[in-house]
Amino acid sequence: MSHSAIGVSMRTAIPAPVRALSTDDPAEILGFAAACLREGGGAALATLVEIRGGAARALGSHVAVAADGRYCGYVSGGCVEAAVAAEALLAMAEGRDRTALFGDGSPFFDIVLPCGGGITVAIHLLREAGVIEQALDRLEKRRPAGLRYNRERQSLEVAEPPQRAHWQAGDFLTIYRPRTRVVISGQTVEASAVARLAAASDFDVLVREPGEAGRQVGEIDAHTAIVLLHHDLDQEAPALEAALGSEAFYVGALGSTRTHRRRIERLRKRGFGSGDLDRLRAPIGIFGPTRDSTSLALSILADVAACRLAAYG
């Protein structure tokens, strides 16, 4: 802690940090910060801008802190968030942005990251909600959003969404992507299990009748996984063909290896090429054969998450 920060803490009654929400959803964290500002209170946004060694969170992860001590979000596995909030409260009392190091290379010898690495967190004092609300509006419309933070100018601006959070010529760019949507085609017990577990995982879940998946305008985008759970190839065909023509990042279909060979033959006869067929995850799931609907649902959603992670990190 700097001498100026010590002076501020001695002169000003600084509230104790208290976790308000247990979430790592960027939209919820930004929403919390925007709500604090709309209510007339101060707020700060702490951003993970450097990782030294291992870390539990990705670059660009946030903790939002209200002037009354409430905070939400994560920049680690949970071991430094209260300390980050305390630093943000000191920054608000001092009236200027600050940077804090934790773990390896940090002056806080009593705060150790379990992974053995170190992180740097940039704390920005939010002065108005407009920039954050613009990012939230884009996410609400299922469009990626980007923010640009300049430490020297202590400014936060809307930016074109980068591929990944990173430093660029003195600015730190952060990417926010829409919540993963899972469109489920089929009215089977497997479909019910996938829908239930996907909802519990905070995915945006849509269940469609056979032939409907992929046909509703605006439902399918690059942040959508399409899960086809039919026991009949004829019933599956309309939804599958629509799915392969969409920009969904994941298309998976139920069935055995033998069933999948038949499926591929049919698709080739319908004019689908290797590029289309290579997109299809079938037999669906990451575990291999399963014998009950819950195991299959876990297998499918693990596959969806793995594909999402591979695409965006």
Backbone bond lengths (Angstrom), bond angles and torsions (degrees), N, CA, C in turn:
res aa  C-N    CA-C-N  psi(-1)  N-CA   C-N-CA  omega(-1)  CA-C   N-CA-C  phi
1 M - - - 1.472 - - 1.524 108.22 -
2 S 1.348 117.92 135.32 1.460 121.76 -178.95 1.527 110.39 -74.05
3 H 1.376 115.12 163.76 1.464 119.15 178.45 1.521 110.64 -63.64
4 S 1.345 116.97 -37.09 1.468 119.68 179.63 1.518 110.55 -64.63
5 A 1.338 116.65 -38.44 1.468 119.97 179.16 1.520 110.69 -66.12
6 I 1.351 116.27 -37.92 1.463 119.49 177.84 1.516 110.21 -63.71
7 G 1.355 115.50 -40.76 1.450 119.41 178.60 1.511 111.96 -63.04
8 V 1.341 116.03 -42.01 1.457 120.29 178.81 1.519 110.64 -61.77
9 S 1.352 116.41 -45.56 1.463 119.96 -177.34 1.525 111.38 -65.25
10 M 1.336 116.89 -28.17 1.460 119.18 179.27 1.523 111.29 -76.34
11 R 1.368 116.62 -32.28 1.455 119.68 -176.10 1.514 112.94 -89.22
12 T 1.337 118.04 -23.73 1.462 122.02 -170.67 1.518 110.62 -120.06
13 A 1.310 116.08 137.30 1.463 120.20 175.83 1.521 108.07 -76.84
14 I 1.306 116.70 108.12 1.459 121.85 -177.87 1.524 108.04 -102.19
15 P 1.342 117.27 126.47 1.469 119.65 -177.79 1.522 112.09 -66.85
16 A 1.298 115.88 157.53 1.466 120.76 176.20 1.523 109.15 -79.57
17 P 1.329 118.16 140.04 1.466 120.47 178.16 1.532 111.39 -66.07
18 V 1.336 115.23 137.55 1.466 121.95 178.52 1.523 107.97 -137.07
19 R 1.330 116.96 125.22 1.462 118.90 179.57 1.526 109.53 -68.16
20 A 1.337 116.05 127.09 1.458 121.70 -179.33 1.516 112.27 -96.37
21 L 1.326 116.91 -37.56 1.464 122.60 -178.97 1.519 109.21 -136.86
22 S 1.321 115.92 140.78 1.460 120.24 174.63 1.526 107.63 -100.87
23 T 1.327 116.17 90.00 1.457 120.97 -177.23 1.517 110.28 -150.35
24 D 1.325 116.48 148.65 1.458 120.62 169.86 1.526 110.67 -121.45
25 D 1.340 116.29 16.93 1.457 121.63 176.51 1.530 108.61 -76.19
26 P 1.348 118.28 117.55 1.470 119.89 -177.30 1.521 113.49 -55.92
27 A 1.339 117.74 -38.47 1.461 120.00 -179.44 1.530 110.82 -64.49
28 E 1.324 117.79 -39.40 1.463 120.16 178.51 1.532 111.16 -68.87
29 I 1.323 116.27 -36.48 1.471 120.17 179.67 1.521 110.40 -67.98
30 L 1.338 116.90 -46.96 1.457 120.08 177.44 1.536 110.74 -63.99
31 G 1.329 116.11 -38.38 1.459 119.85 178.40 1.513 112.05 -62.55
32 F 1.327 116.52 -39.04 1.471 121.12 177.01 1.527 109.91 -60.91
33 A 1.336 117.19 -46.02 1.467 121.14 -179.75 1.523 110.77 -63.43
34 A 1.334 117.12 -43.98 1.465 120.58 -179.46 1.528 110.79 -63.57
35 A 1.332 116.80 -40.09 1.468 120.48 179.55 1.526 110.94 -63.06
36 C 1.332 116.67 -41.11 1.468 120.45 178.39 1.533 110.64 -59.79
37 L 1.335 116.17 -41.87 1.459 120.39 -179.51 1.522 111.47 -69.43
38 R 1.323 116.77 -40.45 1.473 119.84 179.17 1.527 111.24 -64.33
39 E 1.329 115.99 -31.46 1.468 120.28 179.88 1.527 112.54 -78.13
40 G 1.330 116.06 -2.59 1.462 119.55 176.98 1.510 114.99 94.04
41 G 1.319 117.49 1.91 1.464 120.71 178.37 1.526 111.16 -93.98
42 G 1.309 116.08 164.42 1.451 120.75 175.90 1.516 110.90 -81.21
43 A 1.327 116.27 161.01 1.465 120.90 178.46 1.518 109.30 -156.42
44 A 1.311 115.21 155.95 1.460 121.86 176.54 1.512 108.69 -134.20
45 L 1.323 114.74 151.66 1.456 121.12 177.61 1.521 108.42 -119.12
46 A 1.333 115.74 115.21 1.464 121.80 178.72 1.525 108.43 -97.35
47 T 1.321 116.51 130.33 1.461 121.94 -174.25 1.519 110.94 -125.03
48 L 1.321 116.66 133.75 1.460 122.14 175.37 1.527 108.52 -73.98
49 V 1.349 117.09 111.11 1.468 120.72 -173.44 1.527 113.37 -114.84
50 E 1.339 117.38 -7.07 1.475 119.25 178.14 1.523 108.89 -153.92
51 I 1.325 115.19 139.44 1.461 121.86 176.51 1.517 108.43 -123.19
52 R 1.326 116.69 128.55 1.468 122.04 176.87 1.526 107.55 -114.58
53 G 1.318 116.41 109.78 1.459 120.18 -174.89 1.515 110.13 82.43
54 G 1.335 117.16 -140.02 1.459 121.22 -179.20 1.518 111.60 -86.31
55 A 1.342 115.46 159.68 1.462 120.66 177.65 1.517 109.16 -156.02
56 A 1.327 115.69 153.21 1.460 121.23 -178.15 1.521 112.82 -84.97
57 R 1.338 117.34 -17.97 1.464 121.75 -177.11 1.516 110.64 -126.62
58 A 1.338 114.87 161.61 1.460 120.79 -179.07 1.522 110.73 -86.08
59 L 1.330 115.69 157.43 1.455 119.98 172.49 1.526 109.48 -54.44
60 G 1.329 115.68 141.26 1.457 119.78 -179.03 1.514 113.59 93.76
61 S 1.331 118.84 -7.62 1.462 121.04 177.30 1.537 109.83 -65.01
62 H 1.327 116.04 150.78 1.460 121.03 -172.01 1.527 113.84 -124.70
63 V 1.325 114.07 154.33 1.460 123.90 158.86 1.525 106.06 -125.68
64 A 1.327 117.09 125.38 1.460 122.08 174.97 1.520 108.48 -100.14
65 V 1.325 116.34 135.78 1.470 121.56 -173.94 1.518 109.77 -128.92
66 A 1.323 115.77 128.18 1.463 121.66 176.01 1.519 109.61 -89.43
67 A 1.335 115.84 155.10 1.470 120.53 -177.76 1.522 112.71 -63.82
68 D 1.339 117.05 -20.38 1.467 119.19 179.48 1.529 112.80 -88.11
69 G 1.354 116.76 5.63 1.462 121.02 175.69 1.517 115.20 102.11
70 R 1.321 118.33 -13.66 1.463 120.29 178.44 1.526 109.81 -70.72
71 Y 1.321 115.51 144.25 1.465 118.77 178.56 1.526 110.08 -148.72
72 C 1.331 114.88 162.63 1.466 120.84 174.22 1.515 108.46 -151.57
73 G 1.340 115.53 162.64 1.454 121.36 179.95 1.516 112.49 101.95
74 Y 1.330 114.74 175.30 1.461 121.91 -176.69 1.522 110.92 -143.49
75 V 1.331 116.30 139.17 1.461 122.12 168.13 1.526 110.15 -120.34
76 S 1.342 116.08 0.17 1.466 122.17 176.42 1.521 106.61 -147.99
77 G 1.309 116.48 -163.94 1.449 119.68 178.43 1.518 113.62 -79.00
78 G 1.324 117.58 2.90 1.455 121.98 -179.66 1.513 113.30 120.55
79 C 1.344 116.84 -2.14 1.463 119.83 -173.25 1.528 113.83 -86.94
80 V 1.339 119.51 -16.50 1.467 119.79 -176.47 1.527 113.04 -123.55
81 E 1.321 118.00 -1.49 1.460 119.51 -172.19 1.525 113.40 -61.10
82 A 1.332 117.92 -39.96 1.461 119.74 177.77 1.528 110.60 -63.63
83 A 1.329 116.24 -37.67 1.467 120.04 177.78 1.522 110.91 -68.23
84 V 1.331 117.28 -37.72 1.469 121.05 175.74 1.523 109.48 -62.00
85 A 1.331 116.93 -44.96 1.463 120.81 178.94 1.525 110.77 -61.47
86 A 1.335 117.32 -40.22 1.467 120.73 178.38 1.528 110.93 -62.25
87 E 1.341 116.71 -41.33 1.465 120.77 176.75 1.522 110.94 -63.48
88 A 1.345 116.60 -39.70 1.464 120.42 179.08 1.525 110.90 -65.03
89 L 1.335 117.36 -38.79 1.461 120.86 178.27 1.533 111.01 -65.91
90 L 1.321 116.45 -36.99 1.469 119.98 174.94 1.529 110.58 -65.37
91 A 1.333 116.79 -40.77 1.461 120.59 178.18 1.528 110.53 -61.28
92 M 1.353 116.62 -42.02 1.467 119.54 178.70 1.528 110.94 -64.78
93 A 1.319 116.97 -39.92 1.460 120.34 178.73 1.527 111.20 -65.59
94 E 1.334 115.36 -34.88 1.465 121.11 -178.86 1.525 111.68 -82.19
95 G 1.341 116.02 -24.39 1.462 120.41 177.16 1.507 115.28 84.08
96 R 1.323 117.39 23.63 1.476 118.66 177.95 1.523 110.15 -154.52
97 D 1.346 114.11 156.17 1.457 120.66 -180.00 1.520 110.35 -63.86
98 R 1.314 115.37 158.94 1.461 119.85 175.99 1.521 109.98 -150.45
99 T 1.306 116.19 165.52 1.452 123.35 177.26 1.521 108.44 -121.96
100 A 1.321 116.50 137.55 1.464 121.12 -179.01 1.521 110.05 -128.61
101 L 1.336 116.47 139.75 1.461 122.94 177.18 1.522 108.41 -108.71
102 F 1.322 115.69 140.22 1.465 121.73 177.67 1.522 109.24 -132.48
103 G 1.340 115.45 150.03 1.459 119.65 -179.61 1.507 111.52 76.53
104 D 1.317 117.17 -141.89 1.463 122.76 -177.88 1.529 110.78 -56.28
105 G 1.326 116.68 126.64 1.452 121.77 179.39 1.510 114.67 85.61
106 S 1.333 117.21 3.90 1.467 121.35 -175.98 1.525 110.90 -94.62
107 P 1.347 117.39 150.14 1.468 119.92 174.18 1.531 112.12 -75.99
108 F 1.334 117.35 -10.65 1.465 120.27 -179.92 1.532 109.01 -86.37
109 F 1.317 116.44 84.73 1.460 120.82 -173.70 1.525 112.05 -65.16
110 D 1.342 116.71 -21.09 1.461 119.52 -176.61 1.529 112.17 -91.68
111 I 1.350 117.82 -0.68 1.470 121.44 177.50 1.517 107.59 -110.61
112 V 1.316 116.42 104.88 1.466 121.86 -175.42 1.527 108.72 -115.79
113 L 1.332 116.55 131.78 1.458 120.22 175.94 1.523 109.08 -80.57
114 P 1.326 119.18 132.71 1.463 122.21 -179.24 1.523 112.91 -56.80
115 C 1.352 116.61 -30.62 1.472 119.89 -178.78 1.520 111.98 -74.99
116 G 1.342 117.37 -10.89 1.453 120.84 179.30 1.510 114.12 85.22
117 G 1.319 118.36 -3.65 1.454 121.76 -178.90 1.516 112.20 -91.67
118 G 1.311 114.94 -161.07 1.450 120.89 179.09 1.513 110.56 -144.52
119 I 1.317 116.83 156.54 1.458 121.39 179.16 1.522 109.77 -136.08
120 T 1.335 114.76 153.51 1.457 121.90 172.43 1.517 107.68 -117.14
121 V 1.330 115.80 132.88 1.466 122.07 -177.90 1.521 108.62 -120.98
122 A 1.331 116.12 124.95 1.461 121.89 175.77 1.525 108.29 -94.46
123 I 1.335 116.57 127.67 1.468 121.97 -177.49 1.520 108.88 -110.11
124 H 1.334 114.64 118.98 1.468 120.72 -177.69 1.523 110.21 -113.75
125 L 1.331 116.84 129.93 1.459 121.40 176.62 1.522 108.91 -79.74
126 L 1.321 116.49 120.12 1.462 121.80 -179.87 1.525 109.04 -83.97
127 R 1.320 115.45 127.96 1.463 119.90 -176.94 1.524 112.88 -105.59
128 E 1.317 117.90 -21.09 1.459 121.43 175.87 1.519 108.53 -155.44
129 A 1.343 114.69 158.09 1.463 120.05 -171.26 1.519 113.81 -88.75
130 G 1.337 117.88 -9.34 1.454 121.25 -171.54 1.512 115.06 -54.81
131 V 1.334 117.13 -47.02 1.470 120.48 -176.97 1.522 110.47 -63.61
132 I 1.328 116.72 -45.06 1.461 120.32 179.78 1.528 110.42 -65.83
133 E 1.312 116.90 -38.89 1.461 119.67 179.77 1.525 112.03 -65.24
134 Q 1.325 116.82 -33.35 1.469 119.55 175.75 1.523 110.70 -64.37
135 A 1.327 116.22 -41.99 1.471 119.71 177.64 1.523 110.38 -63.78
136 L 1.326 116.82 -42.94 1.462 120.44 179.84 1.530 111.35 -65.25
137 D 1.316 117.03 -35.56 1.465 120.72 178.58 1.524 110.74 -64.22
138 R 1.322 116.37 -40.96 1.471 119.41 177.75 1.528 110.53 -63.57
139 L 1.325 117.26 -42.57 1.466 120.34 179.30 1.526 111.00 -64.76
140 E 1.328 116.76 -38.22 1.462 120.66 178.20 1.532 110.49 -61.79
141 K 1.325 116.17 -32.26 1.468 121.44 178.34 1.534 111.85 -88.94
142 R 1.322 116.27 10.72 1.467 123.88 179.61 1.529 111.93 58.93
143 R 1.332 113.79 44.62 1.461 120.87 173.99 1.522 108.29 -122.62
144 P 1.339 118.55 138.73 1.465 119.84 177.02 1.526 110.74 -60.32
145 A 1.319 115.77 151.16 1.461 121.52 178.70 1.519 109.22 -128.35
146 G 1.334 115.81 154.82 1.457 120.77 178.06 1.515 111.01 -136.42
147 L 1.333 116.76 145.72 1.456 122.47 174.34 1.529 108.93 -126.77
148 R 1.336 114.97 145.63 1.464 122.25 -179.62 1.524 109.05 -119.29
149 Y 1.331 116.06 120.17 1.462 121.02 178.84 1.519 109.84 -109.01
150 N 1.336 115.51 129.46 1.459 121.03 175.17 1.514 108.98 -113.65
151 R 1.316 115.58 114.73 1.468 120.97 -175.02 1.531 111.36 -67.20
152 E 1.333 117.38 -38.83 1.460 120.65 -177.38 1.524 111.31 -66.82
153 R 1.346 116.36 -44.57 1.467 120.30 -179.95 1.529 112.28 -84.82
154 Q 1.325 117.38 -9.00 1.459 122.89 -176.30 1.532 109.86 53.49
155 S 1.346 114.59 50.18 1.460 120.19 -175.86 1.521 110.82 -124.92
156 L 1.332 115.31 152.98 1.455 122.84 176.04 1.516 107.26 -131.63
157 E 1.339 116.52 125.64 1.455 121.26 -176.03 1.519 110.59 -133.33
158 V 1.325 115.74 156.67 1.453 121.07 171.74 1.525 108.35 -69.49
159 A 1.337 116.77 141.06 1.462 121.45 -179.08 1.522 109.76 -139.60
160 E 1.312 115.36 162.78 1.454 119.54 171.31 1.523 108.26 -63.52
161 P 1.327 118.07 132.89 1.473 119.47 -176.57 1.531 111.39 -62.67
162 P 1.332 117.68 124.90 1.468 120.04 175.19 1.527 110.03 -79.49
163 Q 1.309 116.53 171.24 1.469 119.91 175.78 1.518 111.32 -67.86
164 R 1.347 115.62 -40.52 1.459 121.41 178.70 1.520 108.74 -144.54
165 A 1.320 116.63 157.62 1.457 121.36 176.79 1.527 109.14 -64.88
166 H 1.349 116.86 134.23 1.468 120.04 -178.87 1.517 109.98 -168.01
167 W 1.346 114.73 166.10 1.459 121.78 173.31 1.524 109.52 -84.52
168 Q 1.331 115.99 142.75 1.462 121.26 178.05 1.525 108.37 -147.14
169 A 1.316 115.91 107.36 1.469 121.93 176.54 1.530 112.60 50.03
170 G 1.312 116.45 48.25 1.456 121.03 176.78 1.507 115.35 86.76
171 D 1.330 117.61 -6.06 1.461 121.78 177.40 1.522 109.70 -107.75
172 F 1.328 116.53 145.62 1.459 120.23 173.50 1.523 108.12 -105.26
173 L 1.343 115.36 121.92 1.459 122.55 -178.15 1.522 110.07 -102.49
174 T 1.320 115.81 134.29 1.460 121.66 -179.40 1.521 109.32 -122.28
175 I 1.331 116.38 139.95 1.458 123.31 179.13 1.530 109.81 -109.99
176 Y 1.328 115.67 137.57 1.465 122.01 174.47 1.527 107.56 -125.10
177 R 1.309 116.00 129.17 1.465 120.33 -178.62 1.525 110.39 -113.10
178 P 1.328 116.27 150.32 1.469 119.25 177.23 1.522 111.07 -59.75
179 R 1.305 115.17 154.48 1.463 120.97 177.55 1.528 109.64 -59.94
180 T 1.325 116.05 140.23 1.461 120.27 178.75 1.525 110.08 -61.12
181 R 1.326 114.61 129.19 1.466 120.78 176.90 1.525 108.85 -102.73
182 V 1.307 116.63 136.11 1.465 121.97 176.52 1.532 107.74 -116.82
183 V 1.325 116.04 114.39 1.463 121.81 176.33 1.526 107.69 -100.40
184 I 1.317 116.09 120.94 1.466 122.14 -175.06 1.516 108.79 -110.65
185 S 1.325 115.69 123.63 1.459 121.29 177.66 1.523 108.53 -105.85
186 G 1.328 115.44 122.52 1.453 119.09 179.60 1.515 111.32 133.33
187 Q 1.301 116.78 150.64 1.462 122.68 179.55 1.533 109.60 -119.78
188 T 1.321 116.01 40.93 1.464 122.21 -177.21 1.525 110.29 -97.15
189 V 1.323 116.49 171.00 1.464 120.63 175.73 1.527 109.73 -63.71
190 E 1.342 116.98 -33.03 1.465 120.49 177.09 1.527 111.13 -64.12
191 A 1.336 116.23 -40.04 1.462 120.19 179.03 1.525 110.68 -63.40
192 S 1.316 116.82 -40.75 1.467 120.49 178.75 1.520 111.33 -62.88
193 A 1.329 116.40 -41.00 1.466 120.33 -179.82 1.527 111.23 -66.59
194 V 1.334 116.55 -42.87 1.462 119.83 178.81 1.522 110.38 -63.73
195 A 1.336 116.87 -43.51 1.464 120.25 -179.85 1.526 110.95 -60.91
196 R 1.328 116.29 -41.94 1.464 120.79 -177.95 1.535 110.92 -64.86
197 L 1.327 117.03 -47.32 1.462 119.96 -177.66 1.527 111.79 -73.38
198 A 1.328 117.32 -32.75 1.466 120.31 177.59 1.520 110.40 -65.77
199 A 1.322 117.13 -40.73 1.467 120.73 177.40 1.527 110.48 -64.35
200 A 1.339 116.69 -40.46 1.467 120.76 178.39 1.526 111.23 -65.54
201 S 1.336 116.81 -23.98 1.467 122.10 179.19 1.523 112.34 -89.55
202 D 1.335 116.78 6.67 1.468 122.75 178.77 1.515 113.43 68.51
203 F 1.319 118.19 23.74 1.453 120.77 169.31 1.525 108.58 -78.00
204 D 1.333 115.75 155.95 1.455 121.22 172.30 1.525 106.42 -84.32
205 V 1.327 118.33 114.23 1.470 122.36 -168.23 1.526 110.86 -110.54
206 L 1.339 114.98 130.55 1.460 122.12 174.00 1.520 108.21 -128.91
207 V 1.322 117.18 126.68 1.471 121.76 177.15 1.522 107.38 -108.27
208 R 1.344 115.41 129.10 1.449 120.78 -174.92 1.522 111.47 -122.77
209 E 1.321 115.21 150.06 1.459 121.59 173.65 1.522 108.97 -68.07
210 P 1.344 117.51 156.56 1.465 120.07 176.30 1.531 110.51 -52.44
211 G 1.327 115.24 133.11 1.458 120.72 178.94 1.510 114.02 90.55
212 E 1.344 117.96 -13.39 1.460 120.39 -178.33 1.524 112.82 -89.51
213 A 1.336 117.71 -31.96 1.468 120.99 -172.73 1.513 110.74 -58.35
214 G 1.316 115.55 127.02 1.450 121.02 177.72 1.511 113.75 88.50
215 R 1.348 118.01 -4.26 1.454 119.80 -176.64 1.525 113.43 -100.03
216 Q 1.327 117.36 -16.31 1.458 119.49 178.19 1.529 109.48 -78.60
217 V 1.322 116.11 125.16 1.463 120.90 -178.41 1.523 109.56 -62.14
218 G 1.329 116.29 132.50 1.454 121.05 176.61 1.512 115.33 86.95
219 E 1.320 118.66 -9.67 1.464 120.19 -179.34 1.520 111.90 -75.73
220 I 1.321 116.41 -39.64 1.460 121.09 -171.46 1.515 109.95 -101.11
221 D 1.330 116.42 124.31 1.459 121.51 174.73 1.526 108.19 -139.83
222 A 1.318 115.94 -172.66 1.468 120.48 -175.64 1.523 112.87 -70.08
223 H 1.325 117.64 -6.45 1.466 122.03 179.80 1.529 111.04 -109.09
224 T 1.332 115.76 23.24 1.462 122.45 -176.26 1.522 111.03 -113.50
225 A 1.330 115.61 138.24 1.467 122.59 170.44 1.524 107.64 -108.64
226 I 1.329 117.19 130.50 1.460 121.93 178.14 1.523 108.37 -107.04
227 V 1.323 115.56 124.13 1.464 122.40 -176.17 1.532 108.01 -117.70
228 L 1.335 116.24 115.74 1.458 122.39 -176.95 1.521 109.38 -103.46
229 L 1.330 115.71 114.49 1.462 121.12 -174.01 1.529 109.47 -123.18
230 H 1.322 114.59 72.46 1.462 122.15 179.24 1.533 109.00 -115.79
231 H 1.311 116.10 155.41 1.461 121.31 175.44 1.522 111.26 -107.76
232 D 1.327 115.53 14.24 1.460 120.66 -177.93 1.530 108.64 -144.26
233 L 1.344 116.99 123.66 1.456 120.52 -176.60 1.525 112.45 -65.30
234 D 1.321 117.04 -34.08 1.463 119.47 178.62 1.529 110.51 -64.51
235 Q 1.315 116.00 -41.32 1.462 120.64 179.21 1.523 110.89 -68.63
236 E 1.317 116.17 -34.93 1.459 121.72 -178.09 1.522 112.77 -73.09
237 A 1.335 117.65 -32.06 1.462 123.35 -165.98 1.527 115.00 -51.96
238 P 1.354 120.31 -49.48 1.468 118.41 -177.87 1.531 113.03 -60.42
239 A 1.333 116.23 -42.91 1.459 119.89 -179.67 1.524 111.06 -67.74
240 L 1.317 116.85 -39.84 1.467 120.34 -179.54 1.520 111.40 -64.26
241 E 1.308 116.96 -45.25 1.461 120.00 -178.69 1.529 110.49 -64.82
242 A 1.334 116.81 -39.79 1.467 119.84 176.51 1.531 110.66 -64.50
243 A 1.332 116.72 -39.43 1.461 120.84 -179.17 1.523 111.58 -64.47
244 L 1.335 116.79 -42.59 1.463 120.42 -179.47 1.526 111.95 -67.99
245 G 1.320 116.73 -20.73 1.462 120.30 177.02 1.516 113.17 -90.20
246 S 1.314 117.02 0.04 1.467 121.45 -178.50 1.521 110.85 -96.19
247 E 1.347 115.96 177.99 1.463 120.41 177.45 1.526 112.36 -99.27
248 A 1.333 117.69 16.38 1.460 121.48 178.48 1.528 110.43 -55.09
249 F 1.335 116.36 140.39 1.471 119.06 -179.04 1.524 112.10 -79.47
250 Y 1.348 116.53 -13.13 1.463 120.38 -178.20 1.516 108.29 -142.79
251 V 1.340 115.77 130.19 1.469 122.07 171.76 1.522 106.66 -132.73
252 G 1.327 116.44 116.43 1.463 120.65 -178.89 1.511 110.71 -127.89
253 A 1.347 115.92 148.99 1.471 120.23 -177.16 1.515 110.61 -136.68
254 L 1.323 114.54 141.56 1.459 123.32 179.96 1.524 111.01 -74.61
255 G 1.344 116.06 150.89 1.462 119.96 174.13 1.514 112.27 139.00
256 S 1.311 115.29 161.63 1.459 121.25 178.89 1.527 110.47 -76.42
257 T 1.333 115.47 173.77 1.465 120.42 176.60 1.532 110.35 -60.96
258 R 1.325 116.46 -39.97 1.466 119.76 178.36 1.527 111.02 -64.35
259 T 1.324 116.46 -43.45 1.466 120.46 177.76 1.519 110.64 -61.47
260 H 1.320 115.79 -38.51 1.467 119.08 -178.99 1.528 111.14 -67.20
261 R 1.317 117.69 -36.44 1.463 118.94 177.04 1.528 110.23 -61.19
262 R 1.320 116.85 -42.83 1.461 120.75 176.59 1.528 111.27 -62.27
263 R 1.324 115.51 -40.24 1.465 120.51 178.94 1.527 110.67 -60.57
264 I 1.327 116.31 -45.59 1.467 121.03 -179.04 1.525 110.60 -62.87
265 E 1.319 116.89 -42.77 1.471 120.15 178.80 1.525 110.52 -58.78
266 R 1.320 116.15 -45.05 1.462 120.86 -179.99 1.528 111.55 -63.26
267 L 1.314 116.72 -41.57 1.458 120.24 -179.80 1.521 111.79 -66.45
268 R 1.326 116.62 -39.27 1.472 119.67 177.62 1.528 110.54 -61.88
269 K 1.317 116.04 -41.52 1.467 119.90 178.72 1.521 111.44 -65.17
270 R 1.338 116.08 -25.41 1.459 120.61 178.58 1.532 112.45 -86.28
271 G 1.350 115.93 2.11 1.459 120.20 174.73 1.509 116.09 96.21
272 F 1.334 117.85 8.43 1.462 119.91 178.31 1.524 109.95 -79.80
273 G 1.323 116.21 133.66 1.455 121.34 -178.25 1.511 112.98 -94.46
274 S 1.335 115.37 -177.47 1.463 121.15 -176.59 1.525 112.22 -61.21
275 G 1.339 117.29 -37.23 1.463 119.91 179.44 1.509 112.25 -60.70
276 D 1.333 116.60 -39.71 1.463 120.45 177.81 1.524 110.67 -69.17
277 L 1.333 115.39 -45.52 1.463 119.46 -174.72 1.525 112.13 -68.67
278 D 1.325 116.52 -30.43 1.462 119.48 178.94 1.530 111.91 -66.93
279 R 1.314 117.86 -19.70 1.464 121.30 178.75 1.521 111.89 -75.21
280 L 1.310 117.14 -20.36 1.460 121.31 -170.43 1.529 111.23 -81.82
281 R 1.331 116.46 123.42 1.464 122.61 178.04 1.525 107.86 -95.04
282 A 1.303 115.43 100.51 1.471 119.54 -178.51 1.526 109.07 -156.21
283 P 1.323 118.06 142.29 1.464 126.37 -6.80 1.533 110.98 -56.83
284 I 1.308 115.80 139.04 1.460 121.96 -171.79 1.527 112.01 -67.36
285 G 1.341 115.78 149.55 1.458 121.19 175.18 1.505 113.31 107.16
286 I 1.327 114.63 163.26 1.459 121.09 -175.62 1.525 112.67 -103.02
287 F 1.350 118.13 -16.42 1.460 121.20 -173.91 1.517 114.22 -87.42
288 G 1.335 117.89 -20.11 1.455 119.12 -165.90 1.519 109.31 94.85
289 P 1.315 118.98 -164.30 1.477 120.98 -175.98 1.529 112.37 -57.95
290 T 1.342 115.23 138.39 1.460 121.55 174.36 1.527 108.15 -127.48
291 R 1.334 115.51 163.57 1.463 119.44 -174.86 1.528 113.34 -123.66
292 D 1.336 117.06 7.78 1.464 119.20 176.81 1.519 108.26 -148.70
293 S 1.333 116.03 158.55 1.456 121.29 -171.90 1.527 112.95 -67.53
294 T 1.331 118.16 -35.17 1.460 120.43 -179.28 1.522 111.21 -67.61
295 S 1.340 116.94 -44.07 1.466 120.04 177.80 1.523 110.71 -62.59
296 L 1.323 116.13 -40.23 1.464 119.73 178.31 1.526 110.39 -63.43
297 A 1.326 117.12 -42.89 1.457 120.21 179.73 1.527 111.31 -61.40
298 L 1.324 116.83 -43.40 1.466 120.43 176.60 1.524 110.79 -61.27
299 S 1.320 116.44 -42.04 1.455 121.88 -179.70 1.534 111.20 -62.32
300 I 1.325 116.01 -43.23 1.467 121.17 -178.75 1.527 110.92 -67.04
301 L 1.318 116.83 -48.13 1.464 119.65 -176.52 1.525 111.65 -68.98
302 A 1.344 117.33 -31.06 1.466 119.83 173.85 1.523 110.03 -64.75
303 D 1.334 116.81 -38.69 1.459 121.20 178.11 1.529 110.74 -65.94
304 V 1.323 116.53 -43.69 1.462 120.72 177.87 1.525 110.08 -59.63
305 A 1.327 117.69 -46.78 1.465 121.71 179.96 1.516 111.74 -63.23
306 A 1.341 117.22 -40.01 1.464 120.93 179.46 1.534 110.75 -64.32
307 C 1.323 116.75 -41.31 1.469 120.73 179.35 1.521 110.72 -66.68
308 R 1.310 116.13 -40.38 1.461 120.88 178.16 1.521 110.32 -63.17
309 L 1.328 116.67 -43.85 1.458 120.95 -179.93 1.528 110.98 -64.77
310 A 1.343 116.61 -41.33 1.462 120.40 179.62 1.526 111.20 -63.15
311 A 1.324 116.45 -34.44 1.448 120.65 -177.45 1.535 112.10 -75.16
312 Y 1.343 117.21 -36.60 1.460 119.93 -171.44 1.514 115.00 -122.63
313 G 1.340 117.97 -13.83 1.456 120.03 -179.88 1.517 112.79 73.97
